[in-house]
Amino acid sequence: LGPGNLALGVANNLVLTDALYQQYAEQMLQLGYNTILAPCADVNSNPDNPIIGQRAFGCEPALVSRHVSAAVRALTTKGAQACAKHFPGHGDTATDSHSGLPVVHLSRQQLLDSHLQPFIAAIAAGVPLIMTSHILYPELDPIWPATLSPAILTGLLRQQLGFDGVILTDSMNMGAMRRHYSPVAAAVQALEAGADLIMLSEEH
């Protein structure tokens, strides 16, 4: 399938990113999938991050933003639906949300200056879906992680950033959710927070 996102970021050739993501779209459409849960819009700023790593285009917001925009446009060009993830950013975590609930202590302004930049770029590029992250940002919402937070999904993503597409949760079967919240209550809270679709996939 070609190089991963980190290699694309190191090459820093938007023509290559465009070509590869168009190829992804062509291959997935041939298999009958019109929605691709990519690109990863995370800025991998924490070297101890156990989960994002090579999934990110890099650790610089401007570089990641350029490649996220190219990827979104490439998928759209071929008729596929792109999904930027994991809002508002999984790159500064030291915990894998598949197993636990990460906590990131960044202010709204710090996020706007860094981890939110690729999502802003994705929105400008016309991304139709954005996936949430199961991460607690106490400076934005001291109670609810992003997936369950009205302040983050409605206040920040919808109202401040102006996203009017589909908000999709990351899998509600991940450890960050099922170890802290009951499945039914979490699903209801996510919808009340502003999510449109609930994802439930198997986790091992």
Accessible surface in RSA format (square Angstrom, percent):
REM  Atomic radii and reference values for relative SASA: ProtOr
REM  Chains: A
REM  Algorithm: Lee & Richards
REM  Probe-radius: 1.40
REM  Slices: 20
REM RES _ NUM      All-atoms   Total-Side   Main-Chain    Non-polar    All polar
REM                ABS   REL    ABS   REL    ABS   REL    ABS   REL    ABS   REL
RES LEU A   1   151.33  84.3 103.09  73.8  48.23 121.3 108.66  76.3  42.67 114.8
RES GLY A   2    55.77  68.8   0.00   N/A  55.77  68.8  24.74  67.9  31.03  69.5
RES PRO A   3    55.49  40.4  42.57  38.8  12.93  47.0  54.53  45.0   0.96   6.0
RES GLY A   4    43.16  53.2   0.00   N/A  43.16  53.2  32.81  90.0  10.35  23.2
RES ASN A   5    19.78  13.6  16.35  15.8   3.43   8.3   0.94   2.3  18.84  18.2
RES LEU A   6    68.46  38.1  68.43  49.0   0.03   0.1  68.43  48.1   0.03   0.1
RES ALA A   7    48.28  44.4  36.71  56.7  11.57  26.3  42.48  59.8   5.80  15.4
RES LEU A   8     1.02   0.6   0.36   0.3   0.66   1.7   0.60   0.4   0.42   1.1
RES GLY A   9     3.26   4.0   0.00   N/A   3.26   4.0   1.31   3.6   1.95   4.4
RES VAL A  10   121.99  80.3  94.52  85.6  27.47  66.2 101.98  88.6  20.01  54.3
RES ALA A  11    57.44  52.8  24.78  38.2  32.66  74.3  36.22  51.0  21.22  56.2
RES ASN A  12    69.82  48.1  49.62  48.0  20.20  48.6  10.96  26.4  58.86  56.9
RES ASN A  13    71.97  49.6  66.90  64.6   5.07  12.2  14.16  34.1  57.81  55.9
RES LEU A  14    72.38  40.3  66.81  47.8   5.57  14.0  67.18  47.2   5.20  14.0
RES VAL A  15   117.63  77.4 114.19 103.4   3.45   8.3 117.22 101.8   0.42   1.1
RES LEU A  16    71.27  39.7  68.51  49.0   2.77   7.0  71.10  49.9   0.17   0.5
RES THR A  17     0.00   0.0   0.00   0.0   0.00   0.0   0.00   0.0   0.00   0.0
RES ASP A  18    47.05  33.0  47.05  46.8   0.00   0.0  12.64  29.7  34.41  34.3
RES ALA A  19    55.50  51.0  44.25  68.3  11.25  25.6  49.14  69.2   6.36  16.8
RES LEU A  20    13.26   7.4  10.62   7.6   2.63   6.6  13.12   9.2   0.13   0.4
RES TYR A  21     4.64   2.2   4.64   2.6   0.00   0.0   0.32   0.2   4.32   5.3
RES GLN A  22    38.57  21.6  38.57  28.2   0.00   0.0   6.14  13.1  32.44  24.6
RES GLN A  23    74.32  41.6  72.86  53.2   1.46   3.5  12.25  26.1  62.07  47.1
RES TYR A  24    41.61  19.4  40.56  23.1   1.05   2.7  29.47  22.1  12.14  15.0
RES ALA A  25     0.00   0.0   0.00   0.0   0.00   0.0   0.00   0.0   0.00   0.0
RES GLU A  26    69.88  40.1  66.51  50.3   3.37   8.0  22.74  44.0  47.14  38.5
RES GLN A  27    64.86  36.3  62.81  45.9   2.05   4.9  31.69  67.5  33.17  25.2
RES MET A  28    61.47  31.8  61.47  40.7   0.00   0.0  39.12  33.3  22.35  29.6
RES LEU A  29    62.00  34.5  44.99  32.2  17.01  42.8  45.72  32.1  16.28  43.8
RES GLN A  30   153.37  85.8 114.20  83.5  39.17  93.3  46.54  99.1 106.84  81.0
RES LEU A  31   127.56  71.0  99.12  70.9  28.44  71.5 103.92  73.0  23.64  63.6
RES GLY A  32    68.07  83.9   0.00   N/A  68.07  83.9  35.57  97.6  32.50  72.8
RES TYR A  33   128.76  60.1 125.69  71.5   3.07   8.0  80.30  60.3  48.46  59.7
RES ASN A  34    90.45  62.4  88.37  85.4   2.08   5.0  18.94  45.6  71.50  69.1
RES THR A  35    50.41  35.9  37.66  38.2  12.75  30.4  22.94  30.8  27.46  41.5
RES ILE A  36    17.78  10.1  16.03  11.9   1.75   4.2  17.78  12.8   0.00   0.0
RES LEU A  37    69.30  38.6  59.36  42.5   9.94  25.0  59.55  41.8   9.75  26.2
RES ALA A  38    19.94  18.3  19.94  30.8   0.00   0.0  19.94  28.1   0.00   0.0
RES PRO A  39     0.00   0.0   0.00   0.0   0.00   0.0   0.00   0.0   0.00   0.0
RES CYS A  40     4.27   3.2   3.26   3.6   1.02   2.4   3.26   8.3   1.02   1.1
RES ALA A  41     0.00   0.0   0.00   0.0   0.00   0.0   0.00   0.0   0.00   0.0
RES ASP A  42     0.07   0.1   0.00   0.0   0.07   0.2   0.07   0.2   0.00   0.0
RES VAL A  43     1.92   1.3   1.87   1.7   0.06   0.1   1.87   1.6   0.06   0.2
RES ASN A  44    33.35  23.0  27.10  26.2   6.25  15.1   2.61   6.3  30.75  29.7
RES SER A  45    51.34  43.4  27.07  36.1  24.27  55.9  27.99  59.6  23.35  32.7
RES ASN A  46    26.38  18.2  24.39  23.6   2.00   4.8   4.00   9.6  22.38  21.6
RES PRO A  47   128.45  93.6  90.40  82.4  38.05 138.3 100.49  83.0  27.96 173.8
RES ASP A  48   108.37  75.9  91.58  91.2  16.79  39.7  23.68  55.7  84.69  84.5
RES ASN A  49    17.45  12.0   0.41   0.4  17.04  41.0   0.41   1.0  17.04  16.5
RES PRO A  50    75.79  55.2  35.28  32.2  40.51 147.2  47.65  39.3  28.14 174.9
RES ILE A  51    39.88  22.7  28.99  21.6  10.89  26.3  31.97  23.0   7.92  21.5
RES ILE A  52     1.79   1.0   0.21   0.2   1.58   3.8   0.22   0.2   1.57   4.3
RES GLY A  53    27.51  33.9   0.00   N/A  27.51  33.9  26.60  73.0   0.91   2.0
RES GLN A  54   136.62  76.4 129.80  94.9   6.82  16.2  33.09  70.4 103.53  78.5
RES ARG A  55    83.55  35.1  77.60  39.6   5.95  14.2  49.04  67.0  34.51  20.9
RES ALA A  56     0.17   0.2   0.17   0.3   0.00   0.0   0.17   0.2   0.00   0.0
RES PHE A  57     1.48   0.7   0.00   0.0   1.48   3.9   0.00   0.0   1.48   4.2
RES GLY A  58    11.34  14.0   0.00   N/A  11.34  14.0  11.34  31.1   0.00   0.0
RES CYS A  59    73.76  55.8  61.75  68.9  12.01  28.2  13.21  33.5  60.55  65.3
RES GLU A  60   105.27  60.4 105.15  79.6   0.11   0.3  38.22  73.9  67.04  54.7
RES PRO A  61    31.22  22.8  31.22  28.5   0.00   0.0  31.22  25.8   0.00   0.0
RES ALA A  62    64.24  59.1  54.85  84.6   9.39  21.4  62.08  87.4   2.16   5.7
RES LEU A  63    32.69  18.2  32.09  23.0   0.60   1.5  32.09  22.5   0.60   1.6
RES VAL A  64     0.00   0.0   0.00   0.0   0.00   0.0   0.00   0.0   0.00   0.0
RES SER A  65    15.49  13.1  15.14  20.2   0.35   0.8  14.98  31.9   0.51   0.7
RES ARG A  66   105.65  44.4  98.55  50.2   7.11  16.9  54.05  73.9  51.61  31.3
RES HIS A  67     0.00   0.0   0.00   0.0   0.00   0.0   0.00   0.0   0.00   0.0
RES VAL A  68     0.00   0.0   0.00   0.0   0.00   0.0   0.00   0.0   0.00   0.0
RES SER A  69    15.96  13.5  15.96  21.3   0.00   0.0   8.14  17.3   7.81  10.9
RES ALA A  70    15.17  14.0   8.00  12.3   7.17  16.3  14.80  20.8   0.37   1.0
RES ALA A  71     0.00   0.0   0.00   0.0   0.00   0.0   0.00   0.0   0.00   0.0
RES VAL A  72     0.00   0.0   0.00   0.0   0.00   0.0   0.00   0.0   0.00   0.0
RES ARG A  73   125.06  52.5 122.40  62.4   2.66   6.3  51.42  70.3  73.65  44.6
RES ALA A  74     0.06   0.1   0.00   0.0   0.06   0.1   0.06   0.1   0.00   0.0
RES LEU A  75     0.00   0.0   0.00   0.0   0.00   0.0   0.00   0.0   0.00   0.0
RES THR A  76    74.10  52.7  64.17  65.1   9.93  23.7  62.34  83.7  11.76  17.8
RES THR A  77    97.50  69.3  62.61  63.5  34.89  83.1  48.99  65.8  48.51  73.3
RES LYS A  78    75.42  36.8  58.35  35.8  17.08  40.7  18.81  16.9  56.62  60.3
RES GLY A  79    47.53  58.6   0.00   N/A  47.53  58.6  33.13  90.9  14.41  32.3
RES ALA A  80     2.45   2.3   0.00   0.0   2.45   5.6   0.00   0.0   2.45   6.5
RES GLN A  81    71.62  40.1  71.36  52.1   0.27   0.6  14.72  31.3  56.90  43.2
RES ALA A  82     0.00   0.0   0.00   0.0   0.00   0.0   0.00   0.0   0.00   0.0
RES CYS A  83     0.00   0.0   0.00   0.0   0.00   0.0   0.00   0.0   0.00   0.0
RES ALA A  84     0.00   0.0   0.00   0.0   0.00   0.0   0.00   0.0   0.00   0.0
RES LYS A  85    31.04  15.1  31.04  19.0   0.00   0.0   4.44   4.0  26.59  28.3
RES HIS A  86     6.64   3.6   6.64   4.6   0.00   0.0   0.59   0.6   6.05   7.0
RES PHE A  87     0.00   0.0   0.00   0.0   0.00   0.0   0.00   0.0   0.00   0.0
RES PRO A  88     0.00   0.0   0.00   0.0   0.00   0.0   0.00   0.0   0.00   0.0
RES GLY A  89     3.75   4.6   0.00   N/A   3.75   4.6   0.44   1.2   3.31   7.4
RES HIS A  90     4.04   2.2   4.04   2.8   0.00   0.0   3.60   3.7   0.44   0.5
RES GLY A  91     0.00   0.0   0.00   N/A   0.00   0.0   0.00   0.0   0.00   0.0
RES ASP A  92    46.67  32.7  38.08  37.9   8.59  20.3   3.20   7.5  43.46  43.3
RES THR A  93     0.91   0.6   0.00   0.0   0.91   2.2   0.91   1.2   0.00   0.0
RES ALA A  94    68.95  63.4  43.36  66.9  25.59  58.2  43.36  61.1  25.59  67.8
RES THR A  95    52.83  37.6  49.17  49.9   3.65   8.7  22.52  30.2  30.31  45.8
RES ASP A  96    33.95  23.8  31.49  31.3   2.46   5.8   8.78  20.7  25.16  25.1
RES SER A  97     1.36   1.1   1.36   1.8   0.00   0.0   0.00   0.0   1.36   1.9
RES HIS A  98    65.17  35.6  59.23  41.2   5.94  15.2  35.58  36.7  29.58  34.4
RES SER A  99    53.98  45.6  51.01  68.1   2.97   6.8  36.32  77.3  17.66  24.7
RES GLY A 100    14.96  18.4   0.00   N/A  14.96  18.4  14.96  41.1   0.00   0.0
RES LEU A 101    37.14  20.7  19.08  13.7  18.06  45.4  19.08  13.4  18.06  48.6
RES PRO A 102     1.65   1.2   0.65   0.6   1.00   3.6   1.65   1.4   0.00   0.0
RES VAL A 103    70.59  46.5  44.86  40.6  25.73  62.0  44.86  39.0  25.73  69.8
RES VAL A 104     4.53   3.0   1.79   1.6   2.74   6.6   4.53   3.9   0.00   0.0
RES HIS A 105   123.18  67.3  98.67  68.6  24.51  62.7  74.48  76.8  48.70  56.7
RES LEU A 106    29.65  16.5  29.26  20.9   0.38   1.0  29.65  20.8   0.00   0.0
RES SER A 107    41.13  34.8  39.86  53.2   1.27   2.9  34.77  74.0   6.37   8.9
RES ARG A 108    89.08  37.4  86.41  44.1   2.67   6.4  38.39  52.5  50.69  30.7
RES GLN A 109   106.81  59.7 104.49  76.4   2.32   5.5  52.68 112.1  54.13  41.1
RES GLN A 110    93.32  52.2  89.18  65.2   4.14   9.9  31.80  67.7  61.52  46.7
RES LEU A 111     1.14   0.6   1.14   0.8   0.00   0.0   1.14   0.8   0.00   0.0
RES LEU A 112    30.03  16.7  29.30  21.0   0.73   1.8  29.30  20.6   0.73   2.0
RES ASP A 113    92.30  64.7  70.66  70.3  21.64  51.2  27.69  65.2  64.61  64.4
RES SER A 114    27.32  23.1  27.32  36.5   0.00   0.0  23.87  50.8   3.45   4.8
RES HIS A 115     8.26   4.5   8.14   5.7   0.12   0.3   1.88   1.9   6.38   7.4
RES LEU A 116     0.09   0.1   0.09   0.1   0.00   0.0   0.09   0.1   0.00   0.0
RES GLN A 117    64.91  36.3  63.60  46.5   1.31   3.1  11.59  24.7  53.31  40.4
RES PRO A 118     0.00   0.0   0.00   0.0   0.00   0.0   0.00   0.0   0.00   0.0
RES PHE A 119     0.00   0.0   0.00   0.0   0.00   0.0   0.00   0.0   0.00   0.0
RES ILE A 120    62.33  35.5  60.83  45.3   1.50   3.6  61.31  44.1   1.02   2.8
RES ALA A 121    18.33  16.9  11.73  18.1   6.60  15.0  17.65  24.9   0.69   1.8
RES ALA A 122     0.00   0.0   0.00   0.0   0.00   0.0   0.00   0.0   0.00   0.0
RES ILE A 123    36.45  20.7  25.73  19.2  10.72  25.8  26.16  18.8  10.29  27.9
RES ALA A 124    82.25  75.6  45.01  69.5  37.24  84.7  56.68  79.8  25.57  67.7
RES ALA A 125    15.44  14.2   0.00   0.0  15.44  35.1   2.26   3.2  13.17  34.9
RES GLY A 126    49.51  61.1   0.00   N/A  49.51  61.1  33.29  91.4  16.22  36.3
RES VAL A 127     7.36   4.8   0.00   0.0   7.36  17.7   0.00   0.0   7.36  20.0
RES PRO A 128    36.71  26.8  29.75  27.1   6.96  25.3  35.77  29.5   0.94   5.9
RES LEU A 129    17.52   9.8  17.52  12.5   0.00   0.0  17.52  12.3   0.00   0.0
RES ILE A 130     0.00   0.0   0.00   0.0   0.00   0.0   0.00   0.0   0.00   0.0
RES MET A 131     4.69   2.4   4.69   3.1   0.00   0.0   3.50   3.0   1.19   1.6
RES THR A 132     0.00   0.0   0.00   0.0   0.00   0.0   0.00   0.0   0.00   0.0
RES SER A 133     0.33   0.3   0.00   0.0   0.33   0.8   0.33   0.7   0.00   0.0
RES HIS A 134     0.57   0.3   0.00   0.0   0.57   1.4   0.00   0.0   0.57   0.7
RES ILE A 135     0.00   0.0   0.00   0.0   0.00   0.0   0.00   0.0   0.00   0.0
RES LEU A 136    29.37  16.4  29.37  21.0   0.00   0.0  29.37  20.6   0.00   0.0
RES TYR A 137     1.06   0.5   1.06   0.6   0.00   0.0   0.76   0.6   0.30   0.4
RES PRO A 138    34.20  24.9  24.62  22.4   9.58  34.8  24.88  20.5   9.32  57.9
RES GLU A 139    95.48  54.8  59.45  45.0  36.03  85.8  38.33  74.1  57.15  46.7
RES LEU A 140    18.02  10.0   1.78   1.3  16.24  40.8   3.65   2.6  14.38  38.7
RES ASP A 141    11.95   8.4  10.92  10.9   1.03   2.4   3.39   8.0   8.56   8.5
RES PRO A 142   102.66  74.8  80.73  73.6  21.93  79.7  80.97  66.9  21.69 134.8
RES ILE A 143   122.40  69.7 105.58  78.7  16.82  40.6 109.41  78.8  13.00  35.3
RES TRP A 144    74.16  29.8  74.16  35.9   0.00   0.0  58.02  30.9  16.14  26.2
RES PRO A 145     0.03   0.0   0.03   0.0   0.00   0.0   0.03   0.0   0.00   0.0
RES ALA A 146     0.00   0.0   0.00   0.0   0.00   0.0   0.00   0.0   0.00   0.0
RES THR A 147     0.00   0.0   0.00   0.0   0.00   0.0   0.00   0.0   0.00   0.0
RES LEU A 148     0.22   0.1   0.22   0.2   0.00   0.0   0.22   0.2   0.00   0.0
RES SER A 149     0.00   0.0   0.00   0.0   0.00   0.0   0.00   0.0   0.00   0.0
RES PRO A 150    56.71  41.3  54.76  49.9   1.94   7.1  55.09  45.5   1.62  10.0
RES ALA A 151    39.31  36.1  27.57  42.5  11.74  26.7  36.86  51.9   2.45   6.5
RES ILE A 152     0.52   0.3   0.47   0.3   0.05   0.1   0.52   0.4   0.00   0.0
RES LEU A 153     0.00   0.0   0.00   0.0   0.00   0.0   0.00   0.0   0.00   0.0
RES THR A 154    45.65  32.5  45.65  46.3   0.00   0.0  37.19  50.0   8.46  12.8
RES GLY A 155    23.43  28.9   0.00   N/A  23.43  28.9  18.02  49.5   5.41  12.1
RES LEU A 156     0.85   0.5   0.85   0.6   0.00   0.0   0.85   0.6   0.00   0.0
RES LEU A 157     0.00   0.0   0.00   0.0   0.00   0.0   0.00   0.0   0.00   0.0
RES ARG A 158    59.21  24.9  49.90  25.4   9.32  22.2  28.85  39.4  30.36  18.4
RES GLN A 159   135.64  75.8 103.58  75.7  32.06  76.3  42.65  90.8  92.98  70.5
RES GLN A 160    88.32  49.4  55.23  40.4  33.09  78.8  33.82  72.0  54.50  41.3
RES LEU A 161    29.79  16.6   8.95   6.4  20.84  52.4  13.30   9.3  16.49  44.4
RES GLY A 162    47.15  58.1   0.00   N/A  47.15  58.1  28.32  77.7  18.82  42.2
RES PHE A 163     5.45   2.7   3.12   1.9   2.33   6.1   3.12   1.9   2.33   6.7
RES ASP A 164   136.18  95.4 107.67 107.2  28.51  67.4  37.03  87.1  99.15  98.9
RES GLY A 165    18.84  23.2   0.00   N/A  18.84  23.2  14.94  41.0   3.90   8.7
RES VAL A 166    53.09  34.9  52.84  47.8   0.25   0.6  53.09  46.1   0.00   0.0
RES ILE A 167     0.00   0.0   0.00   0.0   0.00   0.0   0.00   0.0   0.00   0.0
RES LEU A 168    15.57   8.7  15.57  11.1   0.00   0.0  15.57  10.9   0.00   0.0
RES THR A 169     0.00   0.0   0.00   0.0   0.00   0.0   0.00   0.0   0.00   0.0
RES ASP A 170    16.84  11.8  16.84  16.8   0.00   0.0   0.00   0.0  16.84  16.8
RES SER A 171     1.62   1.4   1.62   2.2   0.00   0.0   1.62   3.4   0.00   0.0
RES MET A 172    16.75   8.7   8.61   5.7   8.14  19.4   8.61   7.3   8.14  10.8
RES ASN A 173    37.26  25.7  36.92  35.7   0.34   0.8   0.63   1.5  36.63  35.4
RES MET A 174     1.21   0.6   1.21   0.8   0.00   0.0   0.82   0.7   0.39   0.5
RES GLY A 175     0.00   0.0   0.00   N/A   0.00   0.0   0.00   0.0   0.00   0.0
RES ALA A 176     0.00   0.0   0.00   0.0   0.00   0.0   0.00   0.0   0.00   0.0
RES MET A 177     1.43   0.7   1.31   0.9   0.13   0.3   1.43   1.2   0.00   0.0
RES ARG A 178   105.65  44.4  79.48  40.5  26.17  62.3  29.16  39.8  76.49  46.4
RES ARG A 179   152.08  63.9 117.08  59.7  35.00  83.3  45.02  61.5 107.06  64.9
RES HIS A 180   100.03  54.7  66.08  45.9  33.96  86.9  49.11  50.6  50.92  59.3
RES TYR A 181    49.93  23.3  38.48  21.9  11.45  29.8  37.42  28.1  12.51  15.4
RES SER A 182    63.24  53.4  50.19  67.0  13.05  30.1  46.63  99.3  16.60  23.3
RES PRO A 183   103.68  75.6  93.63  85.4  10.05  36.5 100.10  82.6   3.57  22.2
RES VAL A 184   116.95  77.0 112.64 102.0   4.31  10.4 116.86 101.5   0.09   0.3
RES ALA A 185    58.38  53.7  47.29  73.0  11.08  25.2  54.23  76.4   4.15  11.0
RES ALA A 186     3.79   3.5   2.23   3.4   1.57   3.6   3.79   5.3   0.00   0.0
RES ALA A 187    27.24  25.0  27.24  42.0   0.00   0.0  27.24  38.4   0.00   0.0
RES VAL A 188    74.61  49.1  73.88  66.9   0.72   1.7  74.46  64.7   0.14   0.4
RES GLN A 189    27.78  15.5  27.21  19.9   0.57   1.4   6.23  13.3  21.55  16.3
RES ALA A 190     0.00   0.0   0.00   0.0   0.00   0.0   0.00   0.0   0.00   0.0
RES LEU A 191    89.62  49.9  74.57  53.4  15.05  37.8  74.88  52.6  14.75  39.7
RES GLU A 192   125.14  71.8  93.10  70.4  32.04  76.3  43.50  84.1  81.64  66.7
RES ALA A 193     0.00   0.0   0.00   0.0   0.00   0.0   0.00   0.0   0.00   0.0
RES GLY A 194    18.95  23.4   0.00   N/A  18.95  23.4  15.39  42.2   3.56   8.0
RES ALA A 195     6.55   6.0   0.00   0.0   6.55  14.9   0.00   0.0   6.55  17.3
RES ASP A 196    68.65  48.1  45.78  45.6  22.87  54.1  18.43  43.4  50.22  50.1
RES LEU A 197    94.38  52.6  92.83  66.4   1.54   3.9  94.38  66.3   0.00   0.0
RES ILE A 198    60.35  34.3  30.54  22.8  29.80  71.8  30.54  22.0  29.80  80.9
RES MET A 199    35.63  18.5  31.50  20.8   4.13   9.8  23.76  20.2  11.87  15.7
RES LEU A 200   134.50  74.9 102.40  73.3  32.10  80.7 102.40  71.9  32.10  86.4
RES SER A 201    46.74  39.5  39.54  52.8   7.20  16.6  39.96  85.1   6.78   9.5
RES GLU A 202   139.87  80.3 120.23  91.0  19.64  46.8  51.92 100.4  87.95  71.8
RES GLU A 203    42.01  24.1  23.75  18.0  18.26  43.5   3.04   5.9  38.97  31.8
RES HIS A 204   216.29 118.2 140.49  97.7  75.80 193.9 131.04 135.0  85.25  99.2
END  Absolute sums over single chains surface
CHAIN  1 A     8810.1       6883.2       1926.9       5141.4       3668.7
END  Absolute sums over all chains
TOTAL          8810.1       6883.2       1926.9       5141.4       3668.7
